[in-house]
Amino acid sequence: MKFKPANKIQDLQYFGEFGGVNPSISDSSTYTFLSAKTMFDTFEGNTDGCYLYSRHTSPSNLYLGEALAEMEGTETANVTGSGMGAITPVLLQLCKSGDHIVSSRTIYGGTYAFLKNFTPKLDISTSFVDITKLDVVEKAITENTKVLYCESVSNPLLEVADIKGLASLAKKYNLKLVVDNTFSPLSISPAQLGADVVIHSLTKFINGSSDTVGGVVCGTQQFIDDLRNVNDGACMLLGSTMDSLRASSILKNMRTLHIRMKQHSMNAMYLAEKFEADGLKTVYPGLASHPSHELFSSMMNEEYGYGGMLTIDVGSLEKANELMELMQHKNLGYLAVSLGFYKTLFSAPGTSTSSEIPEEEQEEMGLTDGLIRFSIGLDNDIERTYNMMKSCMEEVGIMMQEAETI
Ligand SMILES: *Cc1c(COP(=O)(O)O)cnc(C)c1O
């Protein structure tokens, strides 16, 4: 049977204390016990349904976590204060001094900086590889490797990871496959394809209103329990906990995620096809010209489309900057990092979100100066948006073929 993540989110019901249609928000950092014995047992992790202290877990965080676990089809999940607050404890939980990670080289700048600059201080080393080449990935695995790390759709180059292929490598060498699915919620379900741990920055599409940071780790009950363990759990001890008020507001936004993803995908597809037909170098997994179009298609939950992210290359940073400033001036979107907002967001990754990556490495991975990353918004009239974007491009003198106008 087909995996239907949005159905699974919708089927989950939690009522509020007084029959409210939304679960009550737990506005407490600490919880009372009727007996001292129960408190002790809770500390030991031996009670179900008891809360101890909100850095450990809280009802509101649990509701949101369960919705996200339903979305990914994992046993459970733990929400965190940010996406990085999910990624870093997972890696530190899975690796100790002397261990090794094989990671995609095209990943979120913060994750890259963590693996490149921070974990070496703990004697955890990382090999960065072209994740689209399974033979290259396999060659990088050593006897110390513990984790295979990638993004389903990578930031900012939109490379697509062969999750099934990576999962079988992980099995073969007894590694954990950790997948950051931030760019493709609902569209791709990594755990269904064999990933052990699925991470999201909730900051992006899932919350969708650019009003908070947040993150989640989806995995087995055992792994999530390990992360929350009061003695050696990285989530518990590093303390990147989400606040209950925020968890409840993200849960409410999540209920419209499927509608938003369909609109983001539809708009991005429309623009990608138009830009490509205009002769612009366009990267979008929904285009037949994308090197991993077939792979994405084979992995996707079709109804949600190929996602809201696309890139174009306008040749130089100057042109990119000029175009972005003009588009913002015309109210077509905002010159801002991040993604998943109702409004289109655009930035030049080389000088912003991926600036942690040294220039020569950027070049090697195909991250060019003129690259603009778009998170396409929920525009109601995408044809109007396209026409306005096109006149901006003409105004700043970006070369386009004589396009047939509709
Ligand atoms: C934004 C982002 C992160 C980091 O999330 P924060 O919520 O900003 O901490 C991680 N991975 C990807 C792919 C992202 O886009």
The ligand as an SDF file (V2000), in Angstrom:
LIG
                    3D

 15 15  0  0  0  0  0  0  0  0999 V2000
   17.8430   25.3890    7.9260 C   0  0  0  0  0  0  0  0  0  0  0  0
   18.3760   24.0270    7.7690 C   0  0  0  0  0  0  0  0  0  0  0  0
   18.9790   23.3780    8.8470 C   0  0  0  0  0  0  0  0  0  0  0  0
   19.1750   24.0420   10.1930 C   0  0  0  0  0  0  0  0  0  0  0  0
   17.9670   24.2920   10.8240 O   0  0  0  0  0  0  0  0  0  0  0  0
   17.7760   25.4550   11.9280 P   0  0  0  0  0  0  0  0  0  0  0  0
   16.3460   25.3160   12.2880 O   0  0  0  0  0  0  0  0  0  0  0  0
   18.1230   26.7410   11.2630 O   0  0  0  0  0  0  0  0  0  0  0  0
   18.7020   25.1490   13.0460 O   0  0  0  0  0  0  0  0  0  0  0  0
   19.4290   22.0910    8.6580 C   0  0  0  0  0  0  0  0  0  0  0  0
   19.3170   21.4700    7.4750 N   0  0  0  0  0  0  0  0  0  0  0  0
   18.7470   22.0720    6.4150 C   0  0  0  0  0  0  0  0  0  0  0  0
   18.6530   21.3290    5.1330 C   0  0  0  0  0  0  0  0  0  0  0  0
   18.2670   23.3640    6.5180 C   0  0  0  0  0  0  0  0  0  0  0  0
   17.7180   23.9630    5.4590 O   0  0  0  0  0  0  0  0  0  0  0  0
  1  2  1  0
  2  3  1  0
  2 14  2  0
  3  4  1  0
  3 10  2  0
  4  5  1  0
  5  6  1  0
  6  7  2  0
  6  8  1  0
  6  9  1  0
 10 11  1  0
 11 12  2  0
 12 13  1  0
 12 14  1  0
 14 15  1  0
M  END
$$$$
